[in-house]
Amino acid sequence: MALPDRAIQEFRELWKQTYGEDLDFETAKAQAEALLVVTRFAYTPQPYQKQPMNTGPPP
């Protein structure tokens, strides 16, 4: 996934403001791309399989 250089720079600035650390460009790029992967996974609807209801007593 290719992020524009400007997006990486914004990520670096936000990281600096939040954590007080400077990231080099390549590290920032890797971190930003990893964040996007996790975010996309979290917000992508997952298949739902309906489970049968157990109406009997607990085992």
N, C-alpha and C positions, 0 to 999 in steps of 0.2 A: 504494500500500500504506500503510495508516494504522497507525502505531505509537502506542500509548498514550503520553501525556506522561511517565508514570513510566519507561517504557522509554527514552525519549530522555534523561531526566535521568540514568539509570543509565549510559547510553552516554557522556554528558558527563563523569561522574565517572571512568569507566574511562579515557577519553581523557586527562583531567587527570593521573591516576596514572601512565599510561604515557608520555605525551609532555611533561608539564609545561605544557601549554597549555590555556587556557580556550576553549571553543567557545561561540558564541552558540547559542540554541535552534534557529534555522532552519538554520544550518550543521550542527549536530549531527544534526538530523533528516535532512538530505540525505545526510550521510555514513553514518548508520546504515542508511538505506534502500538506499543503494548497496552497502553491505556485505552486506545480506540478498540482494540480487539476485545478486551474485557467488557467495555461499555456496550459494544454491539452485541456481544453474547448475552449480556444481562437484559438488554431491551428487545431482543428478538423473541417473538412468541415461540414457545416450545410446544411440541405436540402433546396433546392431553389425551390420556387414556382413562376412561371412566372405570373406576374400580367398583366391583359389586359391594353393596352394603352388607355388612354382617349384622344381622338383627338378633342373633342368638346371644346367649350368655358369653362372657369372656372366657377364653381358654384357661 
